[in-house]
Amino acid sequence: MKVTSKSPEETERMGAALGRLLAPGDLVCLSGGLGAGKTCLARGIAAGLGIREGIRSPSYTLINEHRGGRIPLYHMDFYRLADPVELEEIGLQDYLEGEGIVLMEWPEAAYQLLPGERLEITLEPVEDREASRRIMAQAAGDRFERLLRDWAGAC
């Protein structure tokens, strides 16, 4: 799936549409450079799950746990990860095997530990359009292929 969002609000709406479709145990990986819109999409996903608290990138804490929606959201950001060994120390495997949604920014540091089935989303700014973002999503596994089709239909 490839779509273009023309504003942060539209990116959040797309995220909310995805959040309404997610199920316990789903893994969503968000890639893209600094300022690409990953956290904006994450805010929308949280809203789609019914989470009302503010969503900020967990750049310094690595993981923010959000409850209060229909499913817990484990929002991870591995941009500042100093050593992949930290992934084991924070209990990454427990989160991946849990009943919540794992939403991972900068997943590259964790790829060797991730299950093969997941939804991978890449965001990038569109040249000459300050607020526009290109959103590209790729599914791995039957569950995520269905999810991607449903999300594309909802956007």
C-alpha positions in Angstrom: 0.0 0.0 0.0 1.2 3.5 -0.8 -0.7 6.6 0.1 0.1 10.3 0.6 -1.0 12.2 3.6 -1.3 15.9 3.0 -1.3 17.0 6.7 -0.5 15.8 10.2 -4.2 15.6 10.9 -4.7 13.3 7.9 -1.8 11.1 9.1 -3.4 10.8 12.5 -6.8 9.9 10.8 -5.0 7.2 8.9 -3.4 5.9 12.1 -6.8 5.9 13.8 -8.3 3.8 11.0 -5.4 1.3 11.6 -5.8 1.4 15.3 -9.5 0.4 15.0 -8.4 -2.7 13.1 -5.6 -3.9 15.3 -5.9 -7.0 17.5 -4.1 -8.3 20.6 -0.6 -9.5 19.7 -0.2 -7.4 16.6 3.2 -5.9 15.8 3.5 -2.7 13.8 7.0 -1.4 12.8 7.4 2.3 11.9 10.4 3.4 9.9 11.5 6.7 8.5 13.9 9.5 9.3 13.6 12.1 12.1 10.4 14.2 11.6 8.9 11.7 9.1 5.6 11.4 11.0 6.1 8.2 12.9 4.9 9.6 16.2 2.0 11.4 14.5 0.8 8.1 13.0 1.3 6.5 16.5 -1.0 9.1 18.0 -3.6 8.2 15.5 -3.2 4.5 16.2 -3.6 5.1 19.9 -6.8 7.2 19.3 -8.2 4.3 17.2 -7.6 2.0 20.1 -9.5 4.4 22.4 -6.4 5.6 24.3 -7.0 9.2 25.4 -3.7 10.0 27.1 -1.1 12.0 25.3 1.2 10.0 23.0 4.9 11.1 22.8 7.8 9.3 21.3 9.5 7.2 24.0 13.0 8.1 22.7 14.5 8.3 26.2 12.5 5.6 28.0 12.5 3.1 25.1 8.9 1.9 26.0 5.7 3.7 27.0 2.8 1.5 28.1 -0.6 2.9 27.4 -3.7 1.4 28.9 -7.2 2.6 29.0 -8.1 1.7 25.4 -9.7 -1.5 24.2 -6.2 -3.1 24.0 -2.9 -2.1 25.7 -0.4 -0.3 23.5 3.3 -0.8 24.0 4.9 2.1 22.1 8.6 1.5 21.6 11.3 3.7 20.2 14.8 2.3 19.6 16.4 5.3 18.0 18.7 5.9 21.0 19.3 2.2 21.7 23.0 1.9 22.6 23.3 -1.9 22.7 20.9 -4.5 21.3 21.5 -6.5 24.5 19.2 -3.8 26.1 16.3 -5.4 24.2 16.6 -8.5 26.3 17.0 -6.5 29.5 13.7 -4.6 28.8 11.8 -7.8 28.2 11.1 -7.3 24.5 10.2 -10.9 24.0 7.5 -10.6 26.8 5.9 -7.7 25.0 6.0 -9.5 21.7 4.3 -12.5 23.2 1.8 -10.4 25.3 -1.8 -9.4 24.7 -1.2 -5.8 23.7 -0.2 -4.1 20.5 3.5 -3.6 20.0 4.1 -0.3 18.0 7.8 0.0 17.3 9.6 3.1 16.0 13.1 2.6 14.6 12.7 -1.3 14.6 16.0 -1.8 12.7 17.9 -2.4 16.0 15.5 -5.3 16.9 15.0 -7.0 13.5 16.9 -10.1 14.5 14.5 -10.7 17.4 11.2 -9.9 15.7 8.7 -12.5 14.5 8.4 -12.8 10.8 4.8 -11.8 10.8 4.2 -8.1 11.2 3.1 -4.9 9.5 5.9 -2.6 8.4 5.2 1.0 7.6 7.7 3.5 6.3 7.0 7.2 6.3 8.9 9.9 4.4 8.4 13.6 3.6 7.2 14.5 0.2 9.5 16.9 -1.6 8.1 20.4 -2.2 5.1 19.7 0.1 6.1 20.7 3.7 3.4 18.8 5.6 2.8 15.9 3.2 4.1 12.4 4.0 4.3 9.3 1.8 3.1 6.3 3.8 4.2 2.9 2.5 3.0 -0.3 4.2 4.0 -3.9 3.7 2.6 -7.0 5.3 4.3 -10.2 6.3 2.0 -13.1 7.1 -1.7 -13.8 6.4 -3.0 -11.9 9.4 -1.2 -8.8 8.3 -2.0 -9.1 4.6 -5.7 -9.1 5.6 -5.1 -6.2 8.0 -3.3 -4.2 5.3 -6.2 -4.7 2.8 -8.7 -3.6 5.5 -6.7 -0.6 6.4 -6.3 0.4 2.7 -10.0 0.2 2.3 -10.6 2.3 5.4 -8.2 5.1 4.2 
